[in-house]
Amino acid sequence: FTTFQDWENKTQEIIALQAKWKTIGYAPQKMNVKIFERFRAACDEFFKRKAEFFKSIKESMAGNLEKKKALCEKAETLKESTDWKATADILSKLQKEWKTIGPVPKKYSDAVWKRFIAACDYFFEQKNKATSSQRSVEQENMVQKKAIIEKLNTIDAQETPEEDAGNTIRELMKEWNSIGHVPFKEKDKLYKQYHGVIDKLFDKLNLSASQKKLSNFKSSISKEGNLYREREKLVRAYENMKNEIQTYENNLGFLTSSSKKGSSLVTEMNRKVEKLKADLELILKKIEVIDQSMKDE
């Protein structure tokens, strides 16, 4: 028999047989003692085995109680943790392990369970509060970043003075970088919107600046004292800028954009290269202006 109920049922049957035995009269004298000893031996064997079973169960339950107390202690040491994901995983494993442990003495069963579940519940309540608070912060961060995108969209790089527009954009970029995380599902979408409008504004600024500088150069070219000297200066600047672009492009080959910091650095360096290329194109146009002016003379 493997359960308390099995042994209890059979115990009642044995007791009933013993009671019935007593209602039966004597057997022949030469057999009476032997048959009684045979009956008593069977009963004694049953109750001996029952005692052994209960002893083993008691020892097993005591061992189970110690195992469950150990799980209680582990849960209690973790309940104040703020490493939410790792601790939640550990506590979930402890709960699964709890289920694999057998019964404990009845008088301790409720107390040890309440002790264990109280530690687990405390941690998960704190985790829920923190997660809820974090979600609220992330929502607020998203609102702030959307507001920055709206401000960037209102900047017209062609109508706003170049220096003013550039300063405003840089200040908004600093503000963006100072704001924390947004909800994970919105992160990529918001990032694309932000860099899309930034790239658009930088493109406009570069074009506007180039046009303005070239126009000023054309208007002043006739006032230059020595066109040859100015052309040589532009050629040297052109060669230096080409070398600078080559250096940036070489460095880009060694960078990785796998991390957020790396991605930001790569993006910034790419922008510098594009700006240098725009400046390089402006120098070529200035050289063309000088060549045309010298030809006209």
Buried (B, 14 or more C-beta within 10 A) or exposed (E): EEEEEEBEEBBEEBEEEEEEEEEEEEEEEEEEEEEEEEEEEEBEEBEEEBEEBEEEBEEEBEEBBEBBBEBBEBBBEBBEBEEBEEBBEBBEEBBEBBEEBEEBEEEBBEEBBEBBBEBBEBBBEBBEEEEEEBEEEBEEBBEBBBEBBEBBEEBEBEEBEBEEBBEBBEEBBEBBEEBEEBEEEBBEEBBEBBEEBBBBBBEBBBEBBBEEBBEEBBEEBEEBEEBEEBBEEBEEBBEEBBEBBEEBEEEBEEEEEEEEEEBEBBBEBBBEBBBBBBBBEBBEBBBEBBEEBEEEE
